[in-house]
Amino acid sequence: MDFAFDARTEELRAKLMAFMDEHVHPAEAVAHEQREHLASPWDTPAIVEELKAEARRQGLWNLFLPDAEYGAGLTNLQYAPLAEITGRSPQLAPTALNCAAPDTGNMEVLAQFGDEQQKKQWLEPLLAGEIRSAFAMTEPEVASSDATNITTLIEREGDDYVITGRKWYISGAMNPDCKIFIVMGKTDPDGPDIRRQQSMVLVPRDTPGVHVRRAMQVYGYEDHYHGGHAEVVFDHARVPVTNLIGEEGGGFAIAQARLGPGRIHHCMRLIGMAERAIELMCRRAVARTAFGKPLAQQGVLHNWIADARVAVEQLRLLVLKTAWMMDTVGNKGAHTEIQAIKIATPRTVVDIIDKAVQLHGAGGVSQDFPLAELWAAARTLRIADGPDEVHQRSLARRELKKYV
């Protein structure tokens, strides 16, 4: 395994780091100020559209898609260090590059499983950054960490599907630019194979019977930049059967295909979040004095900073190995590694950010620094895309099989 960055990756890294320094980081305060004056908190600040236009002009657009027909044509190993850089400003940078979840996963689904009409109607405007989307799977009444539990019904009536169910924490659904939902539900709830009961359908937001009820908070935050995490009710929402993605009964397999890249993308960005926290921690330590000497001379700070650097280097190598395996043996072949990074990365990054919060004192939990938002986002990722315990259970079973 050779993890040296190739020439194209180095070129894009240099361009992206310059874009972050010259455009994204200065825009963070501007975006917060503009948001205070919006008619709706879910509207997009003007600075975000300016960032998108500049990113597209510089060729920093749709970097996540490995198919050159739709995106930059980068491998996972090439994209990994770029996603890490965007993680330093997770509220703005991924959106600016049209590389933000849940749109990334939805575009991958449409590119891989959508028919030509679905691609023309929904994938093309998503690729152009003209609309946003949402992925509706999680439900409040069941343990959605086991996707076979979902109860939303997708019932066929003639040439239509009728969708009935309640979803929550549907990322992006509060954004007025969100025009399409990919909804996972059961088309065959009594089928003998519990992994063939589910299907996915495209449901336009303006479909009668689609009700975006409220924004769910995450540790007290409403994620305005990514369009919130909404509760959505589908009350006999009717769409044509041509809105089916793939085949009936294929929803579970599509979800698994979607989650593999999504999990590694999250881990890539988490490393960038950790790097931002370490930088803030170091700057604070050399700038502040307590009990007669700089914080940087307090012994415990040395342990925090050293441990954080060691942990980030370990995580980065594991994520790069996972990216390399996904490129060489496929997502199924990298199953163990994908689970390993999903277990290790969020909880380690939470600890690093928590130390940075502690070092900043009251400032660390305030809106004057990005640390509180970073902590909330990282902590949430110990649940999103499958909680730690689900991945630990699966990974342990694979290990045990070697000895049975």
N, C-alpha and C positions, 0 to 999 in steps of 0.2 A: 504494500500500500504506500503510495506516494502522495502526501497531502500538500506538497508544494503547489501554490496557486499557479495556474497556467497564465499565458499572456493575456487572454481575454478577461479572465477574472481579475487580474491585477489592474487592467485598464478600467474595468467597471468599478472596482473598489476605489480607485483614485477619484474617479468622477463622482461616485456616490458620497464619499467622505467630504469632498469639496461642496457638493450640493447640500449636505447636512449642515456644514459650517456656515455657508453663505446664505442659505435660504431657510432650512427647516428650523434650526435652533433659534434664530432671530424671530421666526414666525410664531413660536410657542406663546409668548406673552401677547402678541397681536391677536392671536386666535381667541385667547381668554377674554381680552377686552372686547373684541367684536361680538363675541357670544352674548355678552351682557346686554347688547342693544338689538338683538334679533327679535323679530316678532314672535317666533316660537323657539324654545331652546333646542328643538330638533332640527332647525334649519342649519345649513352649512355656512360657516363663516366665509366671507369673500376671499380671505387669504388662502383657504384650502384650494379653491379653484385656481388661484394664481400659482400655487405650488404644483398642481397637477399640470397646468399648461407648461411650466418651466421644465418639469421632469420629462414630459413628453418631448419637448423641444430638444432636450439633451439625450434622448434615447434611453432614458431610465424608466421604462414603461413595460408592464406585464412581464417582469423578469422571472416570475415563478413558473411559467408554463414551459415545459420541456419540448413541446411541439412547436417548431419554428413557424408553422402555418399560423399559429395564434399568438405566440409570444416571442421571447428572446431566444428560445431554443437552448436554454442552459440545462446542464445536468444538475442533479441535486447537489453534487459536490461543488459545482461552480456557484450555485445559488446560495449555499449555506453562509459563506462569509458576508454576502450582500444582505441577507435577511438579518444577520447579526447586527449589522450597522443600523438598519432601520429600527431595530429594537431599542436603540438609545432614545428614540422619541416615538413610542408606540402609538400615541394618539394621532400623530400627524404623518410620519414618514411612510408607513405602509399605504395609507390612503393616497398620499401624493403620488406614489409610484403605481397606483392601481394594483397593489399587492396586498390588500387588506382582507382579512376574514370578515364575514363568511363568503364574500364574493369569490375569493380564490378557489375555495372548494367547489362552489356552485359552477364556476366556469370550467373547472376540471371535469365535473360530472357531465355537463353539457357537451364539452369537447369529446369526451370518451363514449358517452352513451346516448346523446341526443341525436334526433334525426335532423335532416337538412332544414326543415321548416323551423324546428325548435332552435337550431343554431342561428338561423337568420333573424328570427324574431327576438331572441333573448340573449344569445351568446354574443352576437356582434355588438349590440349597444353596451353590454357589460365590458367587453374588451375595449371599447372606446371610452369607457368611464362616463357614459351619458346617464346611466341608471345604476341603482344599487339593488341588492337582492337579499333574501333571507332563507335559512334552512330550518324547516319546522319539523323537529323530531321529538324533543324532550317534552314530557307531560308531567303535570303535578300529582296526578292520582296514582302513579305507578313508579316503581324503581326503574328509571330510564337508563341506568347504567347497564341493564340488560334490555337491549332494544327489542327483544322478542315480546316484552311486556306491553308495548304500546297498544292503546285501545282505540285510537282514532280509526273510524271506518271509512273506507273508500268503496262505495257500493255502485255497481253498474246498473244503470237504468237506460236501456236502449243504447243510444249513441253518446250517452253522458256518464260521467262519474259524479256521485254525490258524496261530498266529504263532510263528516260530522265528528267533531272532537275538540278537545281543548289542549293547547300547547302553552308552554311558558319558557322563559329565558331564550326567546327566539331573537338572536342577535341581529341587529340592523333593522328590525321591523318598525321602529319608531321614526326612522328617517323618511321624510316625504319623498325622497328620491328612490325609495325601495318600491319597485314596481312588480316584482315577481317573487313568489314563494315556491321553494321545492318542499313539498309536503310528503312525509312518510306516514303511511297508515296501512291498515289491513284490508286487502281485497279478498282474502280467503281465511277468515279468522278460525275456521274449524279444520283447516288443512292438516294432514298428518305430519308434515314437516314444518316445525315451528319457524324455520329459517326461510321458508318459501311462502309464508302467509302475507308478507309485507310487499308493498309496491311504492313507487314514488311517482307523484304527478306534479305538473306545473300548475300553479294557481295564481293568476294575476291578482294583485292587491285589490283592484276595484271590482272583483267578483262579488255579486250580491251574496250575503251570508258570511263574508269574511269580516270579522270585527277585531280590530286591534284595541284591546281593552285598557291596558295600562303599561307603564314602564316599570319593570322590576329593578330594584336597587341592588347593588353589589357592595356590601360593606358601607352602605349609606351613599354610594355614588350612583349617579345616573350617567351612563356612558354616552354622552351626547355626540362625541366625535364619530363613533362607530354606529350610531343609530339606535342605541339603547338595547335592552334585553326585554322584549315585550311578552306579555300574555296575549295570546291570540285565540279566538274562538272561531271555529268553522261550523256554522249552523246551516247544514244542508246546502253548502256551497256547491254549485254545479259547474262542471267544466267538461268540454268534449273529451271523448276517449283518446283522441289524438294527442292529448296533453300527457299521456303516460310516457314516462322515461324508460326506455328499454322494454322489458317484458313484464307481464304480471308475475308476481312472485320473485322478482329480481331486486326488490328494494334493499334487502339485507346485504346482499353482495355488493350493491352499488355503494351503500353506506360504508362498508369496510374498505372499499377502494378509495372512497373519499377521505376517510379518516387517517390513512397511512401518511400521505403527504401533509395533511393538516397538522398531525401531531409533530412531525419533524419541523415544520415551519414555526410552530409555537416555540419549540425548544431552541431553534436558531435565534428567534427574537428575544427569548428569555436571557440568553447569554449576553446580548447587547444591553438588556436592562441591568444585568449584573455589572457589566462594565461601567455603565453610567453611575450606578450606585457606588462603585469603588472610587471612581473619579471624584464624585461629590464628597465621599468620606475623606479622601486624602486632602482635597482642597480645604475642607472644614478643619481638619486636624492641624494643618500648618498655619491657618489664619486665626484660630481662636486660642485664648489663654484662660486657664483655670488653675486656681491654687498656685499661682506664681510662675507657671511655666506653660509653654504651648501644649495643646492636647497631643500633638505629635510626639511629645516626650513622655507621655503617660504609657506605662508598660502594656496595659491591656489592649490599647489601640494597636500596638505592633502585632499582637496575636490575631486580632480581628482582620487586619489588612493582609497579613501573610496568609492566613487560612483562606480568605476570600480569593486571593490570587491563585493559590494551589487548586482550590475547588473549580474555579473557572477554567483553568488550563485542562483539568481532567475532563470536565464536561465537554469542552470544545472538541477534544480528541474523540470522545465517545460519539458525539453528534456527527463529526466528520466521517468516522468509520461507518456509522449508520447510513449516511448519505452515499458513501462509496458503495456500500452493499446494495442499497436500493437501486443504484445505477447498474451494478454488475450482475446481481442475482434476483432482482425484483423485490417488490414489497413483501411478498410471502417469504422469500428467502431471508429477508431482514427482519422478520417478525419479532424475534427475541430482542434484537438491538433497538427496534422502535419502542418496544415496551420498556426496555431498560432506560432509555433517555426520558421517556414520559414519566417514569417513577423518579428518577434521580434529579432531573433538571428543575422542575418547579419547586420542589421542597428545598433544594440547595439554594436556589436564587432567593426564595422567600427569606431564608436565614441571612443571606448577605444583605438584602435590602433592609431587613429588620435591624441589623447592626448599624447600617448607615442612618436609619431613623433615630436610633438610640444616641448616636454621636451628635446628631443635629438638635437633640433636645426637643423643645416645643416646636421649633421650626420644622422638625422632621415629620410631625403629624399635621402640619399646616398646609395651606394652599400656596405658600410662598416657595416651596420646593416641590419637585415632582415625585418625591419619595413615597408619599402616602398613596398616590394613585398607582405608582409602580407596585407597591406592596399588595394593594387590593387586586390588581390584575394578575400578579404572579400567584397569589394565594388561590384565586379562582381557578387557575389552570391546574391545580391539584384535583379539581373536580371535573372540569370541562374535558371533553374527548375521552371520558372514562376516568373514574377516580383511581387513586393509587392502588387501592386494594384489589380492584378488578385486574389490573395489569400484573400485580404481584401474584395473584392467584393463577393466572394463565402462564406466567413465566415459570413459576415454581412447578407447575404440572409438567411443563416441557422438560425441565431439569430432571424431575423424578422419573420420567419415562425412560431415561437413559439407564436406569438401574433396576427396572422392573422386568 
